[in-house]
Amino acid sequence: MTKSVSIVMATLNSERTIEMALLALRNQEYPQQLVDIMVIDGGSTDRTLEIAQKYGCRVINNPKVDP
């Protein structure tokens, strides 16, 4: 029985690095329908959220920029 996996990524203006990280996660052999990637964003003003959505991530806003 294969179990689902949740991955939580905290971001803030991570445009330079997030795509490489998400691509690595999505290229895993693990069944992707069982992988849930949550991007917790602290108010990015760059393309971070656009890139996260491109890779099918759930985006959760964290306006307080708390860890």
NORHU-V979202 format. One record per residue. N is the residue number from 1. RES is the residue in three letters. PHI is phi in degrees with one decimal (none if undefined). Layout:
n->N res->RES phi->PHI
n->N res->RES phi->PHI
This chain:
n->1 res->MET phi->none
n->2 res->THR phi->-89.5
n->3 res->LYS phi->-100.8
n->4 res->SER phi->-76.7
n->5 res->VAL phi->-128.3
n->6 res->SER phi->-113.3
n->7 res->ILE phi->-121.3
n->8 res->VAL phi->-113.6
n->9 res->MET phi->-121.4
n->10 res->ALA phi->-85.9
n->11 res->THR phi->-135.4
n->12 res->LEU phi->-159.6
n->13 res->ASN phi->51.0
n->14 res->SER phi->-102.1
n->15 res->GLU phi->-51.1
n->16 res->ARG phi->-69.0
n->17 res->THR phi->-119.4
n->18 res->ILE phi->-66.2
n->19 res->GLU phi->-64.2
n->20 res->MET phi->-63.2
n->21 res->ALA phi->-65.7
n->22 res->LEU phi->-68.3
n->23 res->LEU phi->-62.1
n->24 res->ALA phi->-62.7
n->25 res->LEU phi->-66.9
n->26 res->ARG phi->-72.7
n->27 res->ASN phi->-88.6
n->28 res->GLN phi->-67.2
n->29 res->GLU phi->-77.2
n->30 res->TYR phi->-63.8
n->31 res->PRO phi->-57.0
n->32 res->GLN phi->-65.5
n->33 res->GLN phi->-68.6
n->34 res->LEU phi->-102.6
n->35 res->VAL phi->-106.0
n->36 res->ASP phi->-114.5
n->37 res->ILE phi->-105.4
n->38 res->MET phi->-108.8
n->39 res->VAL phi->-103.4
n->40 res->ILE phi->-98.3
n->41 res->ASP phi->-106.4
n->42 res->GLY phi->-94.2
n->43 res->GLY phi->100.4
n->44 res->SER phi->-58.0
n->45 res->THR phi->-115.0
n->46 res->ASP phi->-105.2
n->47 res->ARG phi->-89.0
n->48 res->THR phi->-52.2
n->49 res->LEU phi->-68.0
n->50 res->GLU phi->-61.1
n->51 res->ILE phi->-67.3
n->52 res->ALA phi->-60.0
n->53 res->GLN phi->-66.4
n->54 res->LYS phi->-57.9
n->55 res->TYR phi->-97.2
n->56 res->GLY phi->72.3
n->57 res->CYS phi->-84.5
n->58 res->ARG phi->-85.5
n->59 res->VAL phi->-105.9
n->60 res->ILE phi->-120.6
n->61 res->ASN phi->-82.1
n->62 res->ASN phi->-125.1
n->63 res->PRO phi->-63.1
n->64 res->LYS phi->-81.7
n->65 res->VAL phi->57.2
n->66 res->ASP phi->-81.0
n->67 res->PRO phi->-69.1
